[in-house]
Amino acid sequence: MTRLAQIAWDDTVLPFQLDRPDIRGRVARLDGVLDRILAQHDYPAVVEALVAEAALLTAMIGQTIKLRWKLSLQVRGNGPVRIIATDFHAPAEPGAPALIRGWASYDADRLDPTRPGFDQIGSGYFAILIDQGPGTTPYQGITPIAGGSLAACAETYFAQSEQIATRFALSFGRSRLAGGDEGWRGGGVMLQHMPKASPLADTAPGGSGDGGLLAADDFLDGDEGENWTRANLLLDTVEEVELIGPTVQPTELLVRLFHEEGPRVFDAQPVRFGCTCSPDKVRQSLSIYSAKDIAHMTTEAGIVTADCQFCGAHYEFDPATLGFEAAPQAGPAGARPDEGGGGAD
């Protein structure tokens, strides 16, 4: 494959369908996006791996939402790794890139660099939130932390919240291409069995998955169950180098894995790193506080500061312009946008 062909698939999500077993899926390739997300922070290696895994999951799951919607993946636990958060902002129009960002919070004193990162999340929850825009109520689905990876949590989420059999195969890490610089690369395949009707009745059996949670076997049987099992066995044969690329194109990978299943691809979705924070959003987030509360946030220099966890941008505000008691005559934004925006969004 030429270098140009390799680059064409970098930072993309390719939707596909397997017509024979009625399964849909996504192939994701992220390189520059992972580099940009992880470059914002000096994370330990075990935390970097969790953020990379979450970004891959977010890219594949997020590609299924509609234009202008926002999908957020959140993981919260009581272990050394406290929070992992990623956002997928769908494009405003067809063909435009989607935007992804992510960050993590962890307790450096408790973190063990020799143990897998997932084991250090502890007890908590895995959540997916979908924001359809102004005037709508965001959708939120939550499932307990389960399995041995974030991918396993996502599979459990779809079984529990959507009753859709789902499978992920992921690979990610730092790599160096011939003649190039070292950087992050990640890739993955997502499979979902397409439901034909309401898959669960009120008399659905108890869950057979981790901790009694629902699994695909609880709502797929007969030919559907056999087709799903076959697709999973085929996906089990994938190699990490095929997932992560760049020498194997996503279309070649689908043919290699599923040529007898009738793979059909659709337009690839380009993905870029992007943060949507802004001075106005910071002001809005602080609008619930009184002048007394704002005073407690004010520094000795007489300003209120805010930093974006996602992109690292820094803001400085006049405290008189913040909170629900802000003076009406206060001037416009007193923020200092270092990188085109800042503050938590």
C-alpha positions as CSV (number, residue, x, y, z in Angstrom):
1,M,0.0,0.0,0.0
2,T,1.3,3.5,-0.8
3,R,1.8,6.0,2.0
4,L,-0.9,8.1,0.4
5,A,-3.4,5.3,0.7
6,Q,-2.4,4.8,4.4
7,I,-3.0,8.4,5.2
8,A,-6.4,8.3,3.5
9,W,-7.7,5.9,6.2
10,D,-6.1,7.6,9.2
11,D,-8.6,9.2,11.6
12,T,-11.7,7.6,10.0
13,V,-14.6,5.5,11.0
14,L,-15.9,3.2,8.2
15,P,-19.5,1.9,8.6
16,F,-20.3,-1.5,7.1
17,Q,-23.0,-4.1,7.0
18,L,-22.8,-7.9,6.7
19,D,-25.9,-8.7,4.7
20,R,-26.0,-12.4,5.2
21,P,-26.1,-12.5,9.0
22,D,-27.8,-9.0,9.3
23,I,-25.0,-7.5,11.3
24,R,-23.8,-3.9,11.1
25,G,-20.5,-2.6,12.3
26,R,-17.7,0.0,12.2
27,V,-14.0,-0.1,11.5
28,A,-12.1,2.8,13.2
29,R,-8.5,4.0,12.6
30,L,-7.2,6.8,14.9
31,D,-3.7,8.1,14.9
32,G,-3.5,12.0,14.9
33,V,-6.6,12.1,17.1
34,L,-5.1,9.9,19.8
35,D,-1.8,11.9,19.6
36,R,-3.7,15.2,20.1
37,I,-5.9,13.9,22.9
38,L,-3.0,12.4,24.9
39,A,-0.6,15.3,24.2
40,Q,-2.8,17.6,26.3
41,H,-1.7,15.8,29.5
42,D,1.3,13.9,30.8
43,Y,-0.6,10.7,31.8
44,P,1.0,7.6,33.2
45,A,1.1,4.8,30.6
46,V,-1.8,2.9,32.3
47,V,-4.0,6.0,32.2
48,E,-3.0,6.7,28.6
49,A,-4.1,3.3,27.5
50,L,-7.5,3.7,29.1
51,V,-8.1,7.1,27.4
52,A,-7.0,5.6,24.1
53,E,-9.4,2.7,24.5
54,A,-12.2,5.1,25.5
55,A,-11.5,7.3,22.4
56,L,-11.7,4.3,20.1
57,L,-15.0,3.2,21.6
58,T,-16.4,6.8,21.4
59,A,-15.4,7.1,17.7
60,M,-17.2,3.8,16.8
61,I,-20.3,4.4,18.9
62,G,-20.5,8.1,18.1
63,Q,-20.6,7.5,14.4
64,T,-24.1,6.0,14.8
65,I,-25.7,9.3,16.1
66,K,-27.3,12.0,13.9
67,L,-25.8,15.2,12.6
68,R,-25.2,17.9,15.2
69,W,-25.8,15.5,18.1
70,K,-23.2,15.0,20.9
71,L,-22.3,11.6,22.4
72,S,-20.4,11.4,25.7
73,L,-18.8,8.4,27.3
74,Q,-18.1,8.6,31.0
75,V,-16.5,6.1,33.4
76,R,-16.4,6.9,37.1
77,G,-14.9,4.6,39.8
78,N,-13.7,4.6,43.4
79,G,-10.3,3.4,42.5
80,P,-7.1,5.4,41.7
81,V,-8.5,6.0,38.2
82,R,-11.5,8.2,39.1
83,I,-12.8,9.6,35.8
84,I,-12.5,8.9,32.1
85,A,-14.5,11.2,29.9
86,T,-14.8,11.5,26.1
87,D,-17.0,13.4,23.7
88,F,-18.0,12.9,20.1
89,H,-19.5,15.9,18.4
90,A,-21.2,14.8,15.2
91,P,-20.6,16.9,12.1
92,A,-22.8,19.8,11.3
93,E,-23.3,18.6,7.7
94,P,-22.6,15.4,5.8
95,G,-19.0,14.9,4.8
96,A,-17.6,17.2,7.5
97,P,-15.4,15.7,10.2
98,A,-16.7,14.7,13.6
99,L,-14.8,16.0,16.6
100,I,-13.5,13.9,19.5
101,R,-11.9,15.0,22.8
102,G,-11.1,13.1,26.0
103,W,-9.4,13.4,29.5
104,A,-9.0,11.4,32.7
105,S,-8.7,12.1,36.4
106,Y,-6.6,9.9,38.6
107,D,-5.0,9.8,42.1
108,A,-1.2,9.7,41.4
109,D,-0.4,8.6,45.0
110,R,-2.7,5.5,44.7
111,L,-2.0,4.6,41.1
112,D,0.1,1.4,40.6
113,P,2.0,1.6,37.2
114,T,2.6,-2.2,37.2
115,R,-1.1,-3.1,37.3
116,P,-3.6,-2.9,34.4
117,G,-5.4,0.4,34.3
118,F,-8.9,-1.1,34.2
119,D,-8.3,-3.0,37.4
120,Q,-7.6,0.4,39.1
121,I,-11.0,2.0,38.2
122,G,-12.6,0.0,41.0
123,S,-16.4,-0.1,41.5
124,G,-18.4,2.4,39.6
125,Y,-20.3,2.9,36.4
126,F,-20.0,3.2,32.7
127,A,-22.4,5.7,31.0
128,I,-23.3,6.9,27.6
129,L,-25.1,10.2,27.2
130,I,-26.6,11.6,24.0
131,D,-27.4,15.3,23.7
132,Q,-29.7,16.1,20.8
133,G,-29.4,19.8,21.1
134,P,-31.2,22.8,22.7
135,G,-34.7,22.2,23.9
136,T,-34.3,18.5,24.3
137,T,-33.6,16.2,27.3
138,P,-30.3,14.3,27.1
139,Y,-30.6,10.6,27.0
140,Q,-28.5,8.7,29.6
141,G,-27.8,5.0,29.9
142,I,-25.7,3.6,32.8
143,T,-24.3,0.1,33.5
144,P,-22.0,-1.1,36.3
145,I,-18.3,-1.5,35.7
146,A,-18.0,-5.1,34.5
147,G,-15.7,-7.4,32.6
148,G,-12.0,-6.9,32.1
149,S,-11.9,-3.8,29.8
150,L,-13.8,-0.7,28.8
151,A,-14.8,-2.6,25.6
152,A,-16.4,-5.2,27.8
153,C,-18.3,-2.5,29.7
154,A,-19.6,-1.1,26.4
155,E,-20.8,-4.5,25.3
156,T,-22.6,-4.9,28.6
157,Y,-24.1,-1.4,28.2
158,F,-25.7,-2.3,24.9
159,A,-27.0,-5.6,26.2
160,Q,-28.5,-4.0,29.3
161,S,-29.7,-0.6,28.0
162,E,-30.5,-1.4,24.3
163,Q,-30.8,-5.2,24.2
164,I,-28.5,-5.2,21.2
165,A,-25.8,-7.9,20.9
166,T,-22.5,-6.0,20.5
167,R,-18.8,-6.9,20.2
168,F,-15.6,-4.9,20.1
169,A,-12.1,-5.8,19.0
170,L,-9.5,-3.1,19.7
171,S,-5.8,-2.5,19.5
172,F,-3.8,0.6,20.4
173,G,-0.4,1.8,21.4
174,R,2.7,3.8,20.4
175,S,4.3,2.8,17.1
176,R,6.8,4.1,14.5
177,L,6.3,3.9,10.8
178,A,9.3,3.4,8.5
179,G,11.0,6.8,8.2
180,G,8.5,8.5,10.5
181,D,8.1,9.7,14.0
182,E,6.8,7.7,16.9
183,G,3.1,8.3,17.6
184,W,-0.1,6.8,18.9
185,R,-2.1,4.5,16.6
186,G,-5.3,2.7,17.4
187,G,-7.8,0.6,15.5
188,G,-10.9,-1.4,16.2
189,V,-13.9,-3.3,14.8
190,M,-17.4,-3.0,16.3
191,L,-20.2,-5.5,15.5
192,Q,-23.8,-5.2,16.3
193,H,-26.7,-7.6,15.6
194,M,-29.5,-5.6,14.1
195,P,-32.7,-6.3,16.0
196,K,-35.9,-7.0,14.0
197,A,-38.3,-6.4,16.8
198,S,-38.4,-5.7,20.5
199,P,-35.8,-8.2,21.6
200,L,-36.9,-8.7,25.2
201,A,-40.3,-9.5,26.7
202,D,-41.4,-8.9,30.3
203,T,-40.6,-12.6,30.9
204,A,-37.0,-12.3,29.6
205,P,-34.6,-14.7,31.3
206,G,-32.1,-13.6,34.0
207,G,-28.8,-12.3,32.8
208,S,-26.0,-14.7,32.1
209,G,-23.2,-12.2,31.9
210,D,-20.8,-10.9,34.4
211,G,-22.6,-10.4,37.7
212,G,-25.9,-11.6,36.3
213,L,-26.0,-8.8,33.7
214,L,-27.6,-9.4,30.3
215,A,-25.5,-10.9,27.6
216,A,-26.1,-11.6,23.9
217,D,-27.2,-15.2,24.7
218,D,-30.1,-13.9,26.6
219,F,-31.9,-12.5,23.6
220,L,-30.5,-14.2,20.5
221,D,-31.3,-17.8,19.6
222,G,-31.9,-20.0,16.6
223,D,-30.5,-18.7,13.3
224,E,-29.8,-15.3,14.8
225,G,-27.7,-16.8,17.6
226,E,-25.8,-19.0,15.1
227,N,-25.1,-16.1,12.8
228,W,-23.9,-14.0,15.7
229,T,-21.6,-16.8,17.0
230,R,-20.1,-17.2,13.5
231,A,-19.4,-13.5,13.1
232,N,-17.7,-13.5,16.5
233,L,-15.6,-16.5,15.7
234,L,-14.4,-14.8,12.5
235,L,-13.6,-11.6,14.4
236,D,-11.6,-13.7,16.9
237,T,-9.1,-14.4,14.0
238,V,-8.2,-10.7,13.6
239,E,-4.6,-9.8,14.4
240,E,-3.6,-6.6,16.2
241,V,-1.5,-5.4,13.3
242,E,-4.6,-5.7,11.1
243,L,-6.6,-3.6,13.6
244,I,-4.1,-0.9,14.2
245,G,-3.0,-0.5,10.6
246,P,-1.7,1.2,8.6
247,T,-0.6,-1.5,6.1
248,V,-4.0,-3.2,6.0
249,Q,-6.8,-1.0,4.7
250,P,-10.2,-1.3,6.5
251,T,-11.9,-2.5,3.4
252,E,-9.2,-5.2,3.0
253,L,-9.7,-6.2,6.6
254,L,-13.4,-6.7,6.1
255,V,-12.9,-8.9,3.1
256,R,-10.3,-10.9,5.0
257,L,-12.6,-11.5,7.9
258,F,-16.1,-11.6,6.5
259,H,-15.9,-12.3,2.7
260,E,-18.5,-15.1,3.0
261,E,-20.9,-12.8,5.0
262,G,-21.4,-10.3,2.2
263,P,-19.7,-7.2,3.6
264,R,-21.0,-3.8,2.3
265,V,-19.4,-0.5,3.1
266,F,-20.7,3.0,3.3
267,D,-19.1,6.4,3.3
268,A,-16.2,6.8,5.8
269,Q,-16.6,9.4,8.5
270,P,-13.5,11.6,9.1
271,V,-12.6,12.3,12.7
272,R,-10.5,15.1,14.2
273,F,-9.5,16.3,17.6
274,G,-11.6,19.2,18.6
275,C,-12.8,21.1,21.7
276,T,-16.0,23.1,21.8
277,C,-15.4,25.0,25.0
278,S,-15.7,28.8,25.0
279,P,-15.9,31.8,27.3
280,D,-19.7,31.8,27.1
281,K,-19.9,28.1,28.1
282,V,-17.7,28.8,31.1
283,R,-19.9,31.7,32.1
284,Q,-23.0,29.5,31.7
285,S,-21.5,26.8,33.9
286,L,-20.9,29.4,36.6
287,S,-24.3,31.0,36.4
288,I,-25.7,28.8,39.1
289,Y,-23.5,30.4,41.8
290,S,-24.1,33.5,43.9
291,A,-21.8,36.4,44.3
292,K,-20.7,35.0,47.6
293,D,-19.8,31.7,46.0
294,I,-17.9,33.5,43.2
295,A,-16.0,35.4,45.8
296,H,-14.7,32.1,47.2
297,M,-13.4,31.2,43.7
298,T,-11.6,34.6,43.2
299,T,-7.9,34.5,43.4
300,E,-5.7,37.0,45.4
301,A,-5.2,38.8,42.0
302,G,-8.9,39.5,41.9
303,I,-9.8,37.2,39.0
304,V,-11.6,33.9,38.6
305,T,-9.7,31.3,36.5
306,A,-10.9,28.3,34.6
307,D,-9.0,25.6,32.7
308,C,-10.4,23.2,30.2
309,Q,-9.6,19.6,31.1
310,F,-10.0,18.5,27.5
311,C,-7.8,21.0,25.6
312,G,-5.8,22.8,28.3
313,A,-7.0,26.3,27.4
314,H,-6.9,28.8,30.2
315,Y,-9.5,31.6,31.1
316,E,-9.5,34.6,33.4
317,F,-12.7,36.4,34.3
318,D,-13.7,39.5,36.2
319,P,-15.7,38.0,39.1
320,A,-18.3,40.8,38.8
321,T,-19.4,39.4,35.5
322,L,-20.0,35.8,36.8
323,G,-22.9,34.1,38.6
324,F,-26.6,34.8,38.7
325,E,-26.1,38.0,40.6
326,A,-23.7,39.5,38.0
327,A,-24.2,43.2,37.4
328,P,-26.3,43.8,34.3
329,Q,-23.9,46.6,33.3
330,A,-20.9,44.4,33.4
331,G,-18.9,44.4,30.2
332,P,-18.5,41.6,27.7
333,A,-16.4,38.5,28.1
334,G,-13.4,39.1,30.3
335,A,-11.9,35.8,29.3
336,R,-8.5,35.3,27.8
337,P,-8.8,32.5,25.3
338,D,-5.3,31.0,25.0
339,E,-6.2,28.4,22.4
340,G,-9.6,29.4,20.9
341,G,-11.6,28.5,24.0
342,G,-11.4,27.2,27.5
343,G,-13.1,26.2,30.6
344,A,-14.9,23.0,31.3
345,D,-17.7,22.1,28.9
